[in-house]
Amino acid sequence: MKKIFLFFVIFGIFMSLSAEIINFKETPSQKEKRMEWWRKARFGMFIHWGLYSLAARHEWVKRNERMSNQEYRKYFEHFNPDLYNPVEWARLAKEAGMKYVVITAKHHEGFCLWDSKYTEYKVTNTPYGKDILKSFVKAFRKEGLRVGFYYSLLDWHHPDYIPDRNHPMFENKDFMKKAKNRDMNKYVRYMMNQLTELLTEYGRISSLFLDYSFPPKNGKRGKGRNDWQSVKLINLVRKLQPWIIVDDRLDLLDTPGGWDYRTPEQFMPRRWITYKGKKVPWETCQTFSGSWGYYRDEYTWKSVRQLIIMLIETVSKGGNLLLNVGPTARGTFDKRAVDRLKGIGKWMKYHERSIYGCTEAPREFKKPDNCLLTYNPETKRLYVHILVWPPLGRLFLDGFAGKVEYAQLLNDASEVQIINEPYWTVVERKFSKDTLVLKLPIKKPPVEIPVIELFLK
């Protein structure tokens, strides 16, 4: 009897451990190949769209204003984006130079943009009455953009979701008392069912942004891998679409196969992001202003110049930029967003070579003052993005001497002369042995950020 008992104890331990094992296996070279398209793309569009677009005052409006489901219901009953035209959205994204798109299939509010069989809280039950994702996926794929879905782990509407410190009703004692017997296991099954729909009914999905984990803090309720049953979720995702690229917000950083890239949000890392001392793929998600969802009265919008510099700086540190648009409740892009997308696109038309397929410059090339460097390892070309145009028509590149065979302005392919004979003073000459000097036009080229393309030897 003791042996039988011991067997079942060991078997139970094994089964509990195996439940925490991610079944997806691949070599580093296989992962590199899987993520190659994403790494080369460098620039994508994020779209936050849901019922909060009617409130037009931040996608967290339900949480910020402590709204109950009943109070928030008015937005569901009036959601009718009659001007929604995904073909126009896709065209704007493509013209801006974006290579992929990620849309909020479900955000924290719990509202679904597709005809899910597992909830009534979906777009097909609103006055609009149609599956938004179907037409969306078709339009963006037609323009050649890869499609990704954002899916919120949080759900402020679902009856089985256990309230936590981010829940709109967390401070409502009566609500919390009624919610104390909720079953998180039922909610996890709901998530798995919905993810199965998203990953089987819309063809090949290139990326999945699961958002987000927030473990308990200072005695307040939070949620992490055990709450989401993250290993089970990621195993499902990898099984349904093994080629998919998944973010890092399942609280599985220490688990091989639990994530593909890091996601710094609303800030610019100082350098290429590392994990355990090793450089890893990363993507920063950023907004035009301070909100992800449509915010009518928010005015801290970044300029076209700021956004272009953000893109360049991201690539210069080996990362991707996912730039967000929050459509209006009628299904259009805010004019401010359209203006900026067109401004970025105008620059990208002539300078995309310094972005696509590019990454951090080799260490031997020191960044000049007021410049950013990107590098294409396949073509072996280095790109100097000049943020402040030199007033005297000279650009000094320390450490570049003897390494460049030709230089040109990228916007018009006009030659930039390399000055071989130094003209500076004897005092300065001792510092110039490894310095390459470029002769620039006195007047800045008619582009937002000029770029010099260097053909390396």
C-alpha positions, 0 to 999 in steps of 0.5 A: 500500500505504501508503494502504491501511495508513493506512486500516486504522490510522485505521479501527482507531483509530476502532473502538476509540474508538467502543467507548468511546462511550455510544450513549444520548442524551437532552436535560437535559429528557428526563433530568429527565422520566425521573427525575421519579418517582424524585426525587418518591419520595424514600424507598425500601427496599434489601434485602440478602439472600443466603447470608450470611443463614445466617452472620448475621454481615455480608454480607462474611463470606466475605471477612472470614473468608477462606472458600474456595468449599468452606467457604462451600458449606454455606450454599448447601446449607442455604438454605431460607427457608421463611417468605419472604412477599414480600407481607408485605415489600411491605406493610411497605415501603408502610406505612413510606412507601417508594415503591420497592425495590431488591433484591440479585439477586446480591451479591459472593458470586456467589449468584443469587436468580433461575433464571439459565441461566448458572450453577448457583450459584442459588436454584433449586438450593438446598433452597428451589428457587424463583425468589425474584425472580418472587414478589418483583417481583409482590408489590411491584408489586401494592402500587404500589412500583417495583422495582429490582435490585442487581447486584454487579460483583464475584463471589467464586464465578465461575471466570473472575473475576480475584481482586483486593484484595477477594477472600476468597482474595487472600492465599492464594498457592496459590489466586492461582497457580491463578487467574493465567490466568483470563479476565476477558472470559469473566466480562464476557460472563457479566455481560452475559448475566445483566443481559440476563436481569434486564432482559428477564424481569421486566418494566419495571425502574425502577432498576439499582444496579451495585456497584462499582468500585475502581481499583488502589490502592497496588500492590494489584489493583483493578477499574475501567471497563476491567475491567468493560468498563463502556461495553459494560455501560451500552450494553446496559442502556440498550438493553434498558430506556432508561427505567431509572435507573442508579447511579454505580459503573461508573467512568464519572463523566466519561462522559455517559450513564454514570450518573444519580445519585451514591451516598454510602454510610453517611454524610450529605453536608453539602450537596447533592452536586455534580459539576463544580460542578453540583448532581446527583441523589443518593441515600444508602444507609443501614442500620438498624445497621452491616451490610447483610446480617442480623447477629444479634449487631449491636446498634448499631441506630438509633432511629426518631427517628434514622431519621426525622431522617435521611430529613428531612435527606436531603430537605432537601439534595435527595436520596433515602434508600434504607434497608436491610433484611437479611432472615433466613435463614428469609425474615423481617424482623428484629423490630428492623427491623419495629419501626422500619419501623412507627415511620417509617410512623406518622410518615409517615402524617401528614407525607408531604407534607413528604417526597414531591416535596420538596427543598431550601428556596430560599436566601432561607429561613434554617433556624432553630436545631434545625430542618430545612427541606424545600420543595415547588416545585409547591405552594409550601409550606415545611415546618419540621421542629422537632427540639427543641421550643421551651420557651416556645412561640415559633419565630422565623423570620428572613427569613420576614416578609411571605412566609407567608400561613398556618401549620399543624401538619401532623399535625392541620392545626391553625392556628399563629398568626402574631404580627404585633406583636413582644413582645420588648425594644427591644434585640432589635427592631433584629434583628427586621424580617424575622423571622416569629414563630409562636405554638406550643403549650407542649406538643409535639404527640404525634408524633416530629418535629413539622412546621409547614406554611407556605403561602407567598404 
